[in-house]
Amino acid sequence: MSKKAKTIYGILPLLEKRWSPRAFYNVDIEKEKLKRIIEASRWSASAMNEQPWNFILGIKGENKTFEKILETLADFNKAWAKNAHVLILACGKKNYSHTNTPNPTYLYDVGQSVAHMSVQAMHEGVYIHQMAGFSVEKARELFGIPEEYDPVTVLALGYIGNPDTLSDELKEREIQERTRKHFSEFVFEDQFGKKSSLF
């Protein structure tokens, strides 16, 4: 299934085809591909080169980590994420390591590292769906995450599957056309809310 973005201006083909499916085939992701996807996160930019991201990696059938991450998900997400081959819990370190003072960009930096992963994943033919619908408290409990780290998001990784495997509600979301805001709604100049003359 393809949901190529209908862009106004040309962008990289990998970015055109990147989207977040919920239908996954229950097949393994090759280990070398998975290593390259995670490698991409290492080379993301971060404030002071802090690299505040940490990942708890769950590969289906290899240990209990996959099931533990699945347990943290909201029921709505559990219903489809169980078919992914990999679940990753992304966490962020709240303070700088060298000063132990608050790092105001740690969430931004974790997001950048995951974005790098998503682009590399598309290059590998693997799709990622990022989720905010999970229990931070359950994640802390199950994995013993220290207070100086925040669970940020859960990623489901896999090969894209058939929308017919989803509930009617999810299938409808899966096949609907992708949309985005127009530039005039988010690119400003002179003052906030005044659209840029570039567009």
N, C-alpha and C positions, 0 to 999 in steps of 0.2 A: 504494500500500500504506500502510495506517495502523496504527500501533501505539500508540494513545493510552494514556497511563498510567492505571492503575486506582487513582486516588488515594483516600486516606481522607478528606482535607479538600480543598476546592476550591482550585485554584491557577490561575494565568493559563493560558488555552487554549494559548498558544504554548509554555509549559513542559510542558504535558500531552502535546503531540504531538512534542516534540523527542526524537529518538533518533539513533543512529549507524548508518545503513545501510552496507552494502558494495556493494549493487547500485545502480549509477548508469546513467542514460541518457547516451549519448555525444553530448550536445548542449551548445551554448554557454550559458554564463551571461551575461546581458546586462551590458554594462560598467557601466551606471548602478547596477544592483543590486550588483555587486561593489564598486563605490566606496562605496556606503552600508554594506555589510557591514564593510568596513575602517574606514570612518569611525566606526562604533560602537566599535571598539577604542580609538580616540583618547580617548574620553570615560570610560574606565574609571578607577576610583580607583587610586592608587598611593602608596606611602610617599614623603613629601616631594615629591610630584608629580614624581617622577623619570621616570616613564613608561619603564621599562627594556626594553620590548618592541621587537623589530625583526623584520620579516617579509621573507623572500625569496619573491617571488611568481612562480609558474610557471603560465602560461596555455597550455593545449595548443595547439600549432600556431603560436604566436606567436614563440617563440625556443627556445633549448635549455634554458631553466631548468626547465621541466616535466620533461623527460627526466632532467636532472641530479638533481632531487629524487627522482624515481622510482628512480634508481640507488641512492640511499641506503637505500631501504626493504628490510626483510627480505622474503625470497621470498614468504612467506605473505601479506604486504600488497601486494606488487607485483601479485600475481595479480588482484586486484580494483581496486586504486587506479588502475591504468592507464586505467580507464573514466571516472574523474572528469574534469571539465573543468578544474579548478584544483587545484594542489597548493601549499601554503604551508608553508615551513619557518619556525617561530617560534623566535627566539633571545632570550636575556635578558642584559642587561649586569650583571655581577656587582658592580661598585662604583658608589657614588654619584659623579655627575659633579662635584659641587661640592667634595668632600673627598677623592675617590679612596680612600675607606675602604669596607670590605665592606658591601654592602646585604643584610641578612639576609632581606629579603622579596622579592627580585627574582623568584624562581620563583612565589611566590604572586601577585605583580602580573602576570606574564606570563599566568598561568592566568586571572586575572580579565579581562584584555583579550580573551582567546580566548573566554571565556564570554559576554562582550558580543557578540562576533562571532556566536556560535552562536544567540543570541536574535534578533539582527537578521536572520540568515540565514533562520530559520524564518518571520519576518515576510515575507520576500521569496519564500518557497516553495522555498528552497535548503537542502539538508541538508549537515551537516558531520560527518565522522568523524575524530576525533583519534587519532593513533598514537604510541605509544612505541617501536614496533618499527622502528627505523631505526638506522643507524650514525652516531654522533656524529663519529667519526674521519673517515669518508667525507665527511660534510657539511662538516667543516672543510677537508678537502683540496680538494673540488670548488669550494667557494665562497670560499676564503681567509678564513675567519672568524677574527678575532683572538682571542687567548687570553683577553682580558678579557670575551668573550661566550661564553655556552653555548648550543648548540643544545638546544632543550627538547622540541619535539614537531613532528610534521608533520600538517597538516590536509588532508583531501581534501574538496573541495566539488563539488556537482553536484545535478542533479535526480534524485529517487529513481527507481530502475529496477525491473526485473522480477527477482525472486529466482531464477527459472529460468535466468538467465544465469550463476549461480554454481555452483561445484562442489557436490556433494551435502553435504559437510561444512559449507560456508559457508551453503548454502541452509537447512539445518536450524537454524543459529544465527539466520539472518535472520528466520525465521518464528516462532521460539519466543516465548512470552509474556515480556514484560519483568517483572522482579522487583526489589524493593528490600528492604533490611533494615527491620525494624520499629524504631520510634522508641526502644523500650526497649534496643536494642543500641548506640545511639550518642548519645542525649541523657541526660546525667547531672546529678545535683545532689548537693551535700554532699561527695562524693568520687568519684573516677574509678571507673566501673563500677556505681555505684548509680543505678538508673534514676530519671528525673525523675518527680515526681508529676503533672506536666502530662499525661502520657500513661498 
